[in-house]
Amino acid sequence: MGKQNTQPVRLYVNGAILGYKRGLRNQYNHTSLIKIKGVDTKEEVSFYLGKKIAYITKASTPGKNGSKFRVNWGKVCRSHGSNGVVKCKFARDLPPQSIGGRVRVMLYPSSV
C-alpha cells in the first residue's frame, strides 16, 4: 500500500453568524444563531445536533501554544425555525463584531 495522491479531508462545514437569540425587546447573548451552509430544512438540522463549532479569530500576540489564532468552541443545541438555522452555545459568548462572520461546524462528534 503506497501513498496515494489524495486531497486532504475537510472535517468541517462553513456557517455564518446571524446574531443572538432575541425577542422583540430582549436579546440573549448566551445563545447565537448560526446558518449552516447547505442546510435548508429542519430535518437536515438533525444531523448537526451536538456537533462542535469553532469561531476562529486572529490575535496580535501569540498565545500559550505559540499560535496567533484563538478559538472559541461551541455546540449546536437545537434548530431555529424551519430554514436550517441552528441555536448554538459557546464557551464564551460571541462578541458583537462577530455577527456576519464565519464559523466552522465540525463533523464530529459523530452520532451515526
Secondary structure as UniProt FT lines:
FT   STRAND          12..22
FT   STRAND          27..36
FT   TURN            37..38
FT   HELIX           42..45
FT   HELIX           46..48
FT   TURN            49..50
FT   STRAND          52..58
FT   TURN            64..65
FT   STRAND          69..80
FT   TURN            81..84
FT   STRAND          85..90
FT   HELIX           96..98
FT   TURN            99..100
FT   STRAND          102..106
//
